[in-house]
Amino acid sequence: MIIPYYNAPDQLLRVLTAVVNQDYPGPVQIIIADDGSTPPAHEDPQLQPTLHRLGATVVWQPDQGFRAAAARNLGATRATGEVLAFFDGDTCPEPGFLRAAVPHITANPRALVVGSRLTGPSAEEPEWLRHAWHHTDHLRAADDTSWRFIISAAMVCSRSFFTFLSGFDATLVRYGGEDWEFAWRAWNHGAQFVHEPAAIAIHPQDDFGQRFGDPDETIRRKNFETTALATRITHPMCRPQFGLFEVADIGVVLPKEKTPTTATAWQRPGVSEAVIASWLQADVQVYMDGEVPALFAADPRVRQLDGHEGQGRAGKKRATEAPDSRIQVRLAEPLALENLETFYAAVTDRMVQLPDGSDITTARGVALELAVQHTTPEQAGLRPVGGPQQLERLFAGW
């Protein structure tokens, strides 16, 4: 068990009592991940007797603000077992928590298990989580938006999967968001999300939304978290429409090697420009072989793709491969994005091939080695583009 801690000895003692009362039949290692307490937990006279009696391991990092993600990662480096259970320093697992949660990890090392966290004086689960469990059948019907329901206050995963994912994002500071970002990466690397209702943990304080008397302060803190996650989670629900970010949700690669037929299609007037313009309605980075068309010379979303480092037109940096976009589109023939909603519905978390040889891969599809599904451009929200294309008419909608 890994428990982040900061200057709250009474709360930690309550959590440790709950840990001792676990009815799990196997050994339980206790790791306190101290986020810069003064005095450190292992030097606090109020905590020393209990920590010594339980044989707890204490790791400490300097106080540089709220760094729960980094503290959890530090604690995980000292873990010796294959199962990692994370609890906040004010969240007490009920006796059957580990017994209920651990079998999911044993069955699937890529399982990410979240328990039921009961909050506030009434010890009830927040409505938004009850709604989530109902509509996803306790995450059995999880999808690419379900990372929102993973909370690190009561979360269990395998050490091997945690290590594979490089743990939590330690650059996230201040309260909140590190669990959602971790779950997002886990999903895209093939995680199985599990909500285990029998794994119950008690959080005596209210859920975040009821924690502050000033609504402005609540929203200010939540907005900080949302801003931090927007640069890390590429899902459209996490970002403003038409925002520009370092990593786009979709990477589109125009073909490097063209057959005589496709070369003719791409070389017709206005075709490349029409295709590129259509994709720019999405959160996308477009990569193309050869020079970037003059129309997009100043657009950072359109870059030259070749085997040489250096600068392309208008100082654009060339790229040798597409970055880690969640969805990768490699076009063979000219295909425009016609309907973004249809596109997402057809390709999300899948491996898709079109009749012309264009293929669409996703991070989760690759991780799970999913079979390729064959579909038509129309079913994928795409439209073949023939030439010539008169750009004036295209832009004006004539």
N, C-alpha and C positions, 0 to 999 in steps of 0.2 A: 504494500500500500504506500502510495506517495502522497504526502499531505503538504501543500504549500502553507507557509506560516509567516505571520508578521505581527509581532508585539501584541499577542492576544493569548496569554498563557491559560486563562480560565477556559476559553473556548477550546483550545487545543487539548486540555485535560479531559474535557467532555468527549471530544472525538476519540481520544485514545481509549477511554473507557468503552466506547462503542466498538472499537476495533478488538479489544480484548474479549468482548462478548460475542464475537462472530462464532457461528457453529460450523464453519468450514472445516472439513476433516484434515486438510493438508497444512503444511507450514505457512505462516504468514510473516513476511519481512516488513518491518515498519521503517519508513524513510521520511524524515522531516526535512522538507526543502525550505530552508529559512531565507526569506527575501530581504535580508539586511536588518534583522531585529537588533535592538539594543536593550539588554544584553542579548547575544545570540542564544538560541534555545538551549544549547548544550551547556551554557554558562549561567542560565537563569536558575536561581535556587528553588524557585517554585516548581520548575519542571524537572530538574536534575534527578530527583529520586525516582520518579515514574519512568523517565527515559532510560535510566540505568536498569531498573527492574525489568523493563520490557525488552532490553537489548536493542533499542531503537538506534538507527543510524541517522546522524544529523549532518546535513550539508548546508553551507552558508555562502551567500554571495553579498557583496557590498550593496548598501542601500542607494540605488540610483533611480528611485521612483518605483512605481508598481510594475514589477517584472515577473508576474506569475508564470508566464510561458517559459522564460529562461530558468526559473526556479524548478519547475516541473522537469524540464530537460536535465538539469543538473541532478535532480533526485533519481531520474531514470538511469543515469550512468552508473549508479551504485546498486541497482537492482540485480539480483542473482537468479531470480525465477523467470519463467517464460510468460507469466501473466502479470500485467501491470494494472493496478486499480488506482484510480485517481479520485481523491476526495478533497474538497476545499477544507480549509482549517476551521470552518464553522459548520460543517455538514457531517452529521453523525449517521453512519450506516446502521440499519437495523440488523439484528443477529443473523438473518438469513441472506443478507445481500450477496456475499461471495458465493455461497452455495448455489444461489439461483443464477448468478451471472457467469461464473467460470466455465460451466459446461459448453456454453456457446463458443468460447475461445478454443476449447479443446477440440470441438467439432470442426471449426474453421478458423485458422490462424489470422485470416483477414476479416474476421468479425469485429465490429466496433459496437460495443454494448453500452447502452445508457439505461440507468435505472429510473425509478420514479422518485423525484425529489419533492417532498412535501414541505411547503413553506408557510411562514407566519404563525401567529398564535393558534389559528384553526387547523394547522397541519394539513392543508389541502394542496393538491397539485394545481399550478396555475392553469387557467382556462385555456390558454393558447396551446399548452402541451396536451391537455385532455382532448382538445379538438384534433391535434395532430395524430395522437394514437388512434382515435376513432377513424379518421379518414385514411390512414395508411395501414390499418390493421396491425398496429404496433410495429410499424416499419417493415412489415412483410411486403407491402406494396410501395416501398421507398422508391423515389426517383431522384433526378438531378437537383431537386430543390430541398431534399430532406436533410441536408447538412444543417439546416436551421434548427433541427430538433435534437442535436447532439450537444450535451452540456458537460463540460469537464468537471463540474462539481461532483459528479457521480458517474464516472465513465471507466470502462474496462476494455483493454485490448491486449494483444500479444506483444511481447517485447520485440520479437523479430519484425513484426509489421511496423511498430513504432519506430524502430531503428531504420528500417527501409525508407520510411517517410521523413527521416531526419527530425522526428519529433515535432514539437510545436514551433511556430515561427517566433524566435526569440527577439526579433526586431519589433514585435508588437508590445507596446508599453501602455500604461494606464489601464483602466478596468475594461475587460470584456473583449470578445471577438476571437480570441486565440483558439477556442474550441470549434467555432464555426469554420475558421480557416483550415484547421487541421482536418476536420471532417470533410471539407470540400476536396482537399487533396487525397484523402483516403478514398472517397467515392470514385474519383477519377483514376485511382490505382486499383480499383476492383474490390473495394470493401463491401462487406455485407453489413448493413445497418440492422441493429436489433434493439427493440425496446423490451426490457424484461420487467413486467409489472411487479413480480415478486421481489425484485431487488430494490428495496425501499431505503431512502435516506431522508433524514430530517434536517431541514434548514430553518432554525427558529425565527430568523428575520424574514421580512416580507420579500416577495419577488421584486426584481429591479424596478418595475413600473410603479410600485407603491412605496419605494424606499425613501423618496425625497419629498418634502412638503412643498417645495417650489417647483412647479411644472417646467419653468424655464431651465432650471438646473437639470432636471431629468432629461429634457430634450437636448440640452447642450452636451451632456455626456454621451447620449446615444448617437448624436450626430458625429461626434469625434470618432466613435467606433465605426460608424457607417462609412465615414471618409477613409479610415484606415483599411477597411475591408474592400472598398471599391478598387483599390490598387492591386489587390491580391486575389480576389475572387472574380473571375471573368463573367460569371453568369449575368444575363441581362437584368435580373431582378436586383442585382447589387450595384448597378451603375446607372448614371443618367444617360438618357438617349442622346446619341451623337457626341458623347464625351470621348476624349482621346486619352489612351492609357498605354503604358509601356508594352504590355502584353495584351493583345486583342483576344476576344473569345473565338474568333474564326480566322484561320490563316488560309488564304487562297493563293495557290501557286499556278501561274500560267505556264504552259508546257515548255520545257527546255528542249526536248527533242520532238520535232513535228514530222508527221508523215507527209507525203506530197499532198494528200487531200486536206489534212488539217492545216498545213502551212498555207495553202491557198485561201482557206477560210479566214485565218487570222490576219492575212496580209491585205484583205480587202479594205477599202477606205472606211474608217470610223469604227471598225469592228472591235478592236482592242479597247478603244476609248469607251464604247457603249457597254462592253462587258465590265470593265473596271468601275465605271460610274454606277452601274446597278448594284455592285457588291458594297459600295461605300455607304449604302443606306444602313448597313449593319455595323456592329463592333468588329471591324475587320482590319487585317493587314494583308495587302496584296503584294505578292512577289512575282517578278517577271524576268524572263530571260531577255537579255539585250537592253537597249535604252528604254527608260521610262518615257512614255509619250509626253510631249511638251505640255499638253493640257494639265498633267498632274505633276509637273516638275517641282512645284513648291509644296506638294501634299505629302506630309510625312507618313501617310498610310500606304503609299505606293513606293516600293523599293526595288532596286535592281538585284536580281539573283544571278550570281555567277560564281566561278571558282576562284575569284581573285579578290583579295581584300583591297579596299581603297575607297575612293569617292566617285560616285556617279554624278549624273546631271544635277545641277543646283546644290552640289555638296552633299548629296544623299549618300549615306554610307551603304555600301553594297553588303549583301548578306550571302553567306555560303549555304544556308539552309533556313527554313522557316523556324520561328521560335516555338515555345511551348504553348501554342494555342490549344484550347480544348478540342476544337474541331478543325481538321485539316482537309481542305478541298484541293484536289489536284485535277485541273481541267485538261482534257484532251482536245475537245472541240469547243468553240465559243459558246458558253452558257451564261446567261444573265440571271441574276437573282430576281425572281418575279414576285415571290411572296415569302417574306421572312418567317411568318408564323408557320406556314406549311413546311418550310425548310427545316425549322427546328423540330417540328413534330415528326418529320420523316427520318431525321438522321441522328438525333440526340442519343448518345450512348450506344450507337450501332456502327456497323461497318457496311458501307453501301457502295455498290458499283452501278454505273449507268451504261447503257448500250454502246455509247461511243468510246468507252474505255476510261472515262473520268471516274475517279474514286473519291469517296469521302470517308475518312477515318476519324475516330474519336479516341480520346485518351482511355476511357473506360473500356471501349471495345477492344483496343489493343491489349490492355491489361488482362482482360478476361479471355482473350483469344477467341472472340466471337466469330461465328461463321459470317461470310459475306452475304448480304441480301441484295438482290437485283431489283432495281426499280427504274421508272422512267423519269425523265427530267420534270415532267408535269407533276408527278407524284411527290417529287422532292422540292417543289416550289421553284423550279428553274425553267428557263425558256431558251431554246436554241436561237442564236443570233446569226442571221445571214447578212450578206453585204450586197451593196454598199450601205453604210449608215450615214445619213446626213445629220450631223451633230446639231445643227441649228434647229431642225425639226424635232430631234430627240429632246433637247433641253427645253424647248418652248411647249412641247406637248402637242404639236400640230399633227 
